[in-house]
Amino acid sequence: MSGIHEFIDNEIKSNDVVLFMKGTPQFPQCGFSGQVVQILDYIGVDYKGINVLADSEIRQGIKDYSNWPTIPQLYIKGEFIGGCDIVREMFQAGELQQHLQENGVTVRGAA
C-alpha cells in the first residue's frame, strides 16, 4: 500500500464524513464540489473537506482508491457514496439524510 493510499484510507476511516473535493468547503473551486458542499451544509452534517487541488498525488490517488474517475467523492463511515449527481439525487429523495442517520451521523437540519 502506497503512502498516499494509506493517507486516504486513514482520512476515510477516522472521519465519519469525508468529501474529497476541488477547493475547500469555504471556497469550492468547481461547481460540482460546490453543490455537494451546499447539500452537506444544508443538512447540517459535520464533515472533513480534502482539497485534491493541493496535492496531485491525492487527486490521482482518490480516483485509484475508489475506481471512480471524477471529483468530488463523498465517503460516509468509510463507504464510498458517489459523486455530485448521486449525492444530489440521494439528497432530493431524502436518502442521504436517512443514510447518515442510520450510520449514526448527527444531521442537524433533518426535517
C-alpha positions as CSV (number, residue, x, y, z in Angstrom):
1,M,0.0,0.0,0.0
2,S,1.5,3.3,-1.0
3,G,1.8,6.3,1.3
4,I,-1.0,8.2,-0.4
5,H,-3.3,5.2,-0.3
6,E,-2.6,4.9,3.5
7,F,-3.3,8.6,3.9
8,I,-6.6,8.4,2.1
9,D,-7.6,5.2,3.9
10,N,-6.8,6.9,7.3
11,E,-8.8,10.0,6.5
12,I,-11.8,7.9,5.4
13,K,-11.7,5.7,8.4
14,S,-11.0,8.4,11.0
15,N,-13.7,10.8,9.9
16,D,-17.4,10.0,9.7
17,V,-18.0,12.1,6.6
18,V,-15.2,13.0,4.2
19,L,-15.5,14.9,1.0
20,F,-12.6,14.8,-1.5
21,M,-13.2,18.0,-3.5
22,K,-11.7,20.7,-5.6
23,G,-11.1,23.6,-3.3
24,T,-12.2,23.8,0.3
25,P,-15.7,23.8,1.9
26,Q,-15.2,27.6,2.4
27,F,-14.0,28.2,-1.2
28,P,-15.1,25.4,-3.6
29,Q,-13.2,25.6,-6.9
30,C,-15.6,23.7,-9.0
31,G,-19.4,23.8,-9.4
32,F,-19.8,20.1,-8.6
33,S,-17.8,20.3,-5.4
34,G,-19.7,23.4,-4.5
35,Q,-23.1,21.6,-4.9
36,V,-22.1,18.8,-2.6
37,V,-20.8,21.3,0.0
38,Q,-24.2,23.2,-0.2
39,I,-26.0,19.9,0.4
40,L,-23.9,18.9,3.3
41,D,-24.1,22.4,4.8
42,Y,-27.9,22.4,4.3
43,I,-28.5,19.1,6.1
44,G,-26.1,20.3,8.8
45,V,-23.6,17.5,8.9
46,D,-20.1,17.8,10.2
47,Y,-17.6,16.7,7.5
48,K,-14.0,17.0,6.5
49,G,-13.2,18.5,3.1
50,I,-10.0,17.4,1.5
51,N,-8.7,19.7,-1.3
52,V,-7.4,17.5,-4.1
53,L,-6.0,20.5,-5.9
54,A,-3.5,21.0,-3.1
55,D,-1.8,17.7,-3.9
56,S,-1.7,15.9,-7.3
57,E,-1.0,12.6,-5.5
58,I,-4.2,12.8,-3.6
59,R,-6.1,13.9,-6.8
60,Q,-5.0,10.8,-8.6
61,G,-4.9,8.6,-5.5
62,I,-8.5,9.1,-4.7
63,K,-9.6,8.1,-8.2
64,D,-7.5,4.9,-7.9
65,Y,-8.8,4.3,-4.4
66,S,-12.4,4.4,-5.4
67,N,-12.2,3.4,-9.0
68,W,-14.3,6.5,-9.7
69,P,-12.9,8.9,-12.3
70,T,-14.2,12.2,-11.1
71,I,-14.1,14.6,-8.1
72,P,-15.9,15.3,-5.8
73,Q,-16.2,12.0,-3.9
74,L,-18.2,11.6,-0.7
75,Y,-17.5,9.0,1.9
76,I,-19.7,8.2,4.9
77,K,-18.3,5.9,7.6
78,G,-15.7,4.6,5.3
79,E,-18.1,3.8,2.5
80,F,-17.9,5.5,-0.9
81,I,-21.2,7.1,-1.7
82,G,-20.6,8.7,-5.0
83,G,-20.1,12.0,-6.8
84,C,-22.2,15.1,-7.3
85,D,-25.1,13.6,-9.3
86,I,-25.5,10.6,-6.9
87,V,-25.3,12.8,-3.8
88,R,-27.8,15.3,-5.2
89,E,-30.3,12.5,-6.2
90,M,-30.0,10.9,-2.8
91,F,-30.4,14.2,-1.1
92,Q,-33.5,15.1,-3.1
93,A,-35.0,11.7,-2.3
94,G,-34.2,12.1,1.4
95,E,-31.9,9.0,1.2
96,L,-28.8,10.9,2.0
97,Q,-30.1,12.2,5.3
98,Q,-31.5,8.7,6.1
99,H,-28.2,7.0,5.3
100,L,-26.3,9.4,7.6
101,Q,-28.7,8.9,10.5
102,E,-28.7,5.1,10.0
103,N,-24.9,5.3,10.3
104,G,-25.1,7.3,13.5
105,V,-24.1,10.6,12.0
106,T,-25.8,13.6,13.5
107,V,-27.8,15.6,11.0
108,R,-28.8,18.9,12.4
109,G,-31.1,20.1,9.6
110,A,-33.1,16.8,9.3
111,A,-36.7,17.6,8.8
